């Protein structure tokens, strides 16, 4: 089966198409994509490959979950700040600003 492993930064999207045997897991797909990335001299950091959050088509998944043919496995980069906390701070600033 063939799956795609995806990782995106603000500047660029990386896609690795990997061939896997039936019954392969998300962890197997990540290992295959990591080898492909290293061959292409793309270094994302071991913590992302080893422990970063992952999902399939935008749905969070465990690394032990089985893959299906055609899956898009996504590596998620860590958030710089909690979006809820950022929104609360923005609202506080707007309330302090005259006319805002």
Long-range contacts (C-beta under 8 A, 24 or more apart in sequence): 1-67, 1-68, 1-69, 1-70, 2-69, 2-70, 3-29, 3-67, 3-68, 3-69, 3-70, 3-71, 3-72, 3-73, 4-71, 4-72, 4-73, 5-29, 5-30, 5-32, 5-33, 5-73, 5-74, 5-75, 6-72, 6-73, 6-74, 6-75, 7-44, 7-48, 7-74, 7-75, 7-77, 8-77, 9-77, 14-42, 14-44, 20-67, 23-66, 24-66, 24-67, 25-63, 25-64, 25-65, 25-66, 25-67, 26-54, 26-56, 26-61, 26-62, 26-63, 26-64, 26-65, 26-66, 26-67, 26-73, 27-63, 27-64, 28-67, 29-67, 29-71, 29-73, 30-54, 30-63, 30-73, 30-75, 33-73, 44-75, 48-75, 48-77, 49-75, 52-76, 52-77, 52-78
